């Protein structure tokens, strides 16, 4: 087997890109300190990235940030997968039937990432753009995606934490921290929840990430039966009375049917939840 060689300048360039993705905007000194690099090296790499159009520099603060060129690349990758294109007609029909927002997401680095969204005027807006990384352990979509992984992997990846959750900090998404009073309390609680999801075939986010928002999610499977995505319906939680329960019972079978439809379009011909 040929020896795998790493190009140091490429590794450093992507380290800069990742740091800017996580922090939003950084100066040369900040990047040099965070990445343990010489300022001259950081300056040279940033100058190249700026020349190619991959980073922008604020003329006032002189700090750098990733450009929309990455968004264009991400959209291109998404289109090449075809998953969002395949799912959108099913999502649109489900949104029309329920009058609620419908979302599609995949798992990346054990985080939930939105691929497609159809928003409803009735849904509480979380203001999360497509491609953003969201903690998986406290969202209906994320828990549905995690249910496809073995508990040993969940325990190896996630850890308990008593620290306060900070929205938007990707490095925190593998530490189970509470966003609301209803967020799961730790890794063992997450494993128990995932086992329940595997048995019932759907997942629920009951104000675990955003207060006042209730989400139900169902799996989207590939031709091999693997969970490759999850679809959800988000419902504003204005009360827990009879009207809400009836709405939930009406939406859930429609959601599962829509997710099954996408799975069938992807070639899944095995058992599906109903």
C-alpha positions, -999 to 999 in steps of 0.1 A, spaced: 0 0 0 15 34 -10 24 57 19 -2 84 26 15 118 24 0 149 40 7 184 25 12 206 55 2 239 38 -32 223 28 -38 210 63 -31 245 77 -53 261 51 -82 239 61 -75 245 98 -80 282 91 -112 276 72 -126 254 101 -116 280 127 -134 307 107 -165 285 103 -167 280 141 -159 315 153 -173 336 124 -145 362 121 -109 363 134 -78 384 130 -44 371 121 -31 372 157 -62 353 169 -58 326 143 -21 323 149 -27 318 186 -56 294 182 -38 272 156 -3 276 170 11 290 138 34 318 129 16 351 120 35 352 87 22 317 78 -14 327 87 -10 359 67 3 342 36 -24 315 36 -52 341 43 -39 363 14 -41 333 -9 -76 324 2 -87 361 -2 -72 363 -37 -92 331 -47 -124 345 -32 -127 321 -3 -124 346 26 -134 382 31 -117 408 51 -136 435 71 -120 468 61 -126 483 96 -117 454 120 -93 438 95 -107 404 106 -113 376 82 -144 354 76 -153 327 51 -170 339 20 -203 327 4 -182 307 -21 -184 279 5 -222 282 5 -221 278 -33 -199 247 -30 -222 232 -3 -253 238 -25 -235 220 -53 -227 190 -32 -262 189 -19 -276 190 -55 -252 162 -65 -266 140 -37 -301 145 -50 -316 138 -16 -332 172 -11 -345 172 -47 -361 137 -42 -376 146 -8 -390 181 -16 -422 170 -34 -430 147 -4 -422 176 20 -443 201 1 -473 177 1 -469 171 38 -466 208 46 -498 214 25 -516 186 44 -506 197 79 -502 234 75 -469 231 95 -432 234 88 -414 204 74 -376 198 77 -351 174 62 -317 167 78 -287 145 77 -260 135 103 -226 151 99 -199 147 126 -226 135 150 -245 168 145 -277 174 127 -275 194 95 -305 208 77 -307 199 40 -341 213 32 -368 233 50 -404 243 41 -414 268 67 -449 277 79 -461 310 92 -474 292 122 -441 276 132 -418 292 157 -387 303 137 -354 291 150 -335 311 124 -312 282 115 -299 283 79 -294 253 56 -261 237 63 -258 248 99 -247 223 125 -272 217 153 -268 194 183 -284 160 175 -291 148 210 -318 174 218 -336 176 184 -362 152 169 -343 150 136 -310 145 154 -322 117 177 -338 99 147 -305 100 129 -285 89 160 -309 60 165 -292 44 135 -259 41 154 -251 15 181 -251 25 217 -214 18 221 -207 45 195 -230 69 212 -213 64 245 -178 68 229 -187 100 212 -209 119 236 -201 130 272 -221 145 301 -216 181 310 -230 204 337 -219 235 318 -244 258 302 -252 252 266 -241 278 241 -260 280 208 -239 280 177 -207 266 193 -201 235 172 -174 222 195 -200 218 223 -224 196 203 -209 164 216 -212 174 252 -248 169 265 -258 202 279 -292 215 287 -308 241 263 -341 239 281 -355 222 312 -366 194 290 -333 186 274 -321 150 281 -299 149 312 -270 127 300 -256 100 278 -275 72 295 -308 91 291 -299 96 254 -293 58 249 -326 50 266 -344 75 243 -327 61 212 -338 25 221 -374 38 224 -371 55 190 -358 23 174 -388 4 188 -415 29 179 -401 41 146 -403 78 152 -387 104 175 -400 135 193 -384 168 204 -407 181 232 -392 216 238 -358 200 242 -339 226 221 -364 255 217 -391 262 242 -425 263 227 -416 240 198 -427 203 195 -412 182 167 -418 147 154 -393 130 131 -393 98 109 -364 80 92 -355 82 55 -337 51 44 -314 42 15 -318 11 -6 -298 -9 19 -321 1 48 -296 25 64 -310 57 79 -295 84 56 -318 113 66 -347 123 88 -379 143 81 -397 162 107 -428 183 113 -425 212 137 -456 223 157 -459 254 179 -468 242 214 -495 265 226 -509 240 251 -511 203 258 -548 198 257 -571 177 235 -566 199 205 -528 195 206 -531 157 211 -555 154 181 -532 174 160 -502 153 169 -521 121 162 -532 134 128 -497 145 118 -476 115 128 -490 89 103 -488 115 75 -451 122 84 -442 86 85 -459 80 52 -440 109 36 -407 97 49 -415 62 37 -423 77 3 -388 93 1 -372 60 12 -391 41 -15 -379 67 -41 -344 60 -29 -348 23 -35 -358 10 -1 -380 -20 -4 -378 -36 30 -399 -32 61 -410 4 69 -426 17 101 -463 26 99 
